[in-house]
């Protein structure tokens, strides 16, 4: 049997703040978070592959983002075969 864990005070406050947002605000926040994650992944990949082209880097970021989606990975891998290093 799994134990139910009550959300912390911080988690409850965060949920209340998000629940109070309008739909456009939630969408804007989601887009900002996705951009933050893409940028962080790009920095990490750039550090690992400093000479990679910007276009290839974009596809490598996509590969990391869609790692759990086999259909998306097939498309990304196809593009990576076409894009020069």
NORDA-V777232 format. One record per pair of residues at least 4 apart in sequence whose C-alpha atoms are under 6 Angstrom apart, sorted by the first residue. I is the first residue (numbers start at 1). J is the second residue. If there is no record, write none. Layout:
# NORDA-V777232
i={I;I}
j={J;J}
This chain:
# NORDA-V777232
i={7;15;21;42;42;45;46;52;53;56;63;73}
j={11;19;25;46;61;49;50;85;85;83;67;77}
